[in-house]
Amino acid sequence: MMKLEDSHYGVNIRRYFESDGEEVLRNFIESFSCPKNPDIEHFLKHNAIEFTKKQQSVTYLVLSKETPGLLMGYFALTVKPLKIGVKDIPSNTWRRKIERVARFNEETQTYSAAGYLIAQLGKNFTGGANERITGKELLNIALDTVYDIQDMAGGMIAFLDAENNNSLTEFYTHNGFHLISDINSPREEMLQFYRMI
Ligand SMILES: CC(C)(COP(=O)(O)OP(=O)(O)OC[C@H]1O[C@@H](n2cnc3c(N)ncnc32)[C@H](O)[C@@H]1OP(=O)(O)O)[C@@H](O)C(=O)NCCC(=O)NCCS
């Protein structure tokens, strides 16, 4: 839910699918660049609309309230299964919550559950927009959207895949995410992080 004091807000791109919105959406997407992570730019430019239409994931633009029409970044959400090893649960509180929504495999000592996947998250590096929003603010807008879905459908886990580098590991661990030390990453060089919501 958008709070009055927020300087940025998320908009589901479906809002632009109606007749005269497509042009506005195309202009926003054109204005996005992310040299630090070409996959993030590629997804917005080539997959976001199609995936949203097909219900594969839903993309949200993050827009500035102060400067209407300025794209600050974007994120995409979907639901997906994940596995969490016993050794990757940092506290009993987390374990108790996971037990409520997950199935435990004795043999592999892993929990299987469904979670909300933050499938994409990136600031817009065009024209210095990235200097006007912090990663934390962007992530909080994504998490606020997840909380809205949680309010309607339940669920207790949010997770994401990130490239294996110190900047991203630091960013996600500072924001309450915990590393899942092995398993289920889509590519070997990726890491997976999760947190309770
Ligand atoms: C991840 C992100 C939201 C964090 O925002 P932030 O906390 O405000 O941090 P900054 O943008 O200031 O970046 C902090 C540092 O991380 C580095 N960094 C950011 N994304 C990186 C990436 N994908 N790979 C390597 N380094 C990265 C920056 O270069 C910067 O390094 P520096 O301090 O040496 O200059 C933002 O950096 C971003 O949009 N990155 C590109 C997209 C991306 O990689 N998203 C994560 C997908 S899992």
The ligand as an SDF file (V2000), in Angstrom:
LIG
                    3D

 48 50  0  0  0  0  0  0  0  0999 V2000
   21.1350   -3.6360   -6.3210 C   0  0  0  0  0  0  0  0  0  0  0  0
   20.7120   -2.1760   -6.1650 C   0  0  0  0  0  0  0  0  0  0  0  0
   19.1800   -2.0570   -6.1320 C   0  0  0  0  0  0  0  0  0  0  0  0
   21.2980   -1.6850   -4.8220 C   0  0  0  0  0  0  0  0  0  0  0  0
   21.1070   -0.2850   -4.7120 O   0  0  0  0  0  0  0  0  0  0  0  0
   21.9120    0.5480   -3.5820 P   0  0  0  0  0  0  0  0  0  0  0  0
   21.8330   -0.1700   -2.2930 O   0  0  0  0  0  0  0  0  0  0  0  0
   21.3650    1.9310   -3.6160 O   0  0  0  0  0  0  0  0  0  0  0  0
   23.4100    0.4850   -4.0200 O   0  0  0  0  0  0  0  0  0  0  0  0
   24.2100    1.2250   -5.1960 P   0  0  0  0  0  0  0  0  0  0  0  0
   23.4170    1.2830   -6.4570 O   0  0  0  0  0  0  0  0  0  0  0  0
   24.7570    2.5140   -4.6710 O   0  0  0  0  0  0  0  0  0  0  0  0
   25.3850    0.1910   -5.4150 O   0  0  0  0  0  0  0  0  0  0  0  0
   26.2630   -0.1620   -4.3430 C   0  0  0  0  0  0  0  0  0  0  0  0
   27.4690   -0.8670   -4.9190 C   0  0  0  0  0  0  0  0  0  0  0  0
   27.0630   -2.1040   -5.5090 O   0  0  0  0  0  0  0  0  0  0  0  0
   27.5510   -2.2140   -6.8320 C   0  0  0  0  0  0  0  0  0  0  0  0
   26.5880   -3.0060   -7.6300 N   0  0  0  0  0  0  0  0  0  0  0  0
   25.2700   -2.7500   -7.8180 C   0  0  0  0  0  0  0  0  0  0  0  0
   24.7030   -3.7070   -8.5810 N   0  0  0  0  0  0  0  0  0  0  0  0
   25.6980   -4.5690   -8.8860 C   0  0  0  0  0  0  0  0  0  0  0  0
   25.7380   -5.7510   -9.6530 C   0  0  0  0  0  0  0  0  0  0  0  0
   24.6400   -6.2520  -10.2540 N   0  0  0  0  0  0  0  0  0  0  0  0
   26.9280   -6.3930   -9.7500 N   0  0  0  0  0  0  0  0  0  0  0  0
   28.0360   -5.9010   -9.1510 C   0  0  0  0  0  0  0  0  0  0  0  0
   28.0420   -4.7940   -8.3990 N   0  0  0  0  0  0  0  0  0  0  0  0
   26.8930   -4.1350   -8.2780 C   0  0  0  0  0  0  0  0  0  0  0  0
   27.6370   -0.7730   -7.2890 C   0  0  0  0  0  0  0  0  0  0  0  0
   28.5340   -0.6510   -8.3770 O   0  0  0  0  0  0  0  0  0  0  0  0
   28.1270   -0.0780   -6.0470 C   0  0  0  0  0  0  0  0  0  0  0  0
   29.5180   -0.2860   -5.9330 O   0  0  0  0  0  0  0  0  0  0  0  0
   30.4940    0.8880   -5.3890 P   0  0  0  0  0  0  0  0  0  0  0  0
   30.0350    1.1530   -3.9990 O   0  0  0  0  0  0  0  0  0  0  0  0
   31.8350    0.2860   -5.4910 O   0  0  0  0  0  0  0  0  0  0  0  0
   30.2580    2.0320   -6.3230 O   0  0  0  0  0  0  0  0  0  0  0  0
   21.2500   -1.2910   -7.3200 C   0  0  0  0  0  0  0  0  0  0  0  0
   22.6640   -1.2130   -7.2440 O   0  0  0  0  0  0  0  0  0  0  0  0
   20.8950   -1.7990   -8.7090 C   0  0  0  0  0  0  0  0  0  0  0  0
   19.8490   -1.4500   -9.2200 O   0  0  0  0  0  0  0  0  0  0  0  0
   21.8440   -2.5750   -9.3190 N   0  0  0  0  0  0  0  0  0  0  0  0
   21.6570   -3.0430  -10.6870 C   0  0  0  0  0  0  0  0  0  0  0  0
   20.5700   -4.0870  -10.8020 C   0  0  0  0  0  0  0  0  0  0  0  0
   20.8570   -5.3350   -9.9930 C   0  0  0  0  0  0  0  0  0  0  0  0
   21.9450   -5.8880  -10.0360 O   0  0  0  0  0  0  0  0  0  0  0  0
   19.8430   -5.7740   -9.2420 N   0  0  0  0  0  0  0  0  0  0  0  0
   19.9320   -6.9410   -8.3990 C   0  0  0  0  0  0  0  0  0  0  0  0
   19.3310   -8.1130   -9.0720 C   0  0  0  0  0  0  0  0  0  0  0  0
   19.3900   -9.5160   -8.0010 S   0  0  0  0  0  0  0  0  0  0  0  0
  1  2  1  0
  2  3  1  0
  2  4  1  0
  2 36  1  0
  4  5  1  0
  5  6  1  0
  6  7  2  0
  6  8  1  0
  6  9  1  0
  9 10  1  0
 10 11  2  0
 10 12  1  0
 10 13  1  0
 13 14  1  0
 14 15  1  0
 15 16  1  0
 15 30  1  0
 16 17  1  0
 17 18  1  0
 17 28  1  0
 18 19  1  0
 18 27  1  0
 19 20  2  0
 20 21  1  0
 21 22  1  0
 21 27  2  0
 22 23  1  0
 22 24  2  0
 24 25  1  0
 25 26  2  0
 26 27  1  0
 28 29  1  0
 28 30  1  0
 30 31  1  0
 31 32  1  0
 32 33  2  0
 32 34  1  0
 32 35  1  0
 36 37  1  0
 36 38  1  0
 38 39  2  0
 38 40  1  0
 40 41  1  0
 41 42  1  0
 42 43  1  0
 43 44  2  0
 43 45  1  0
 45 46  1  0
 46 47  1  0
 47 48  1  0
M  END
$$$$
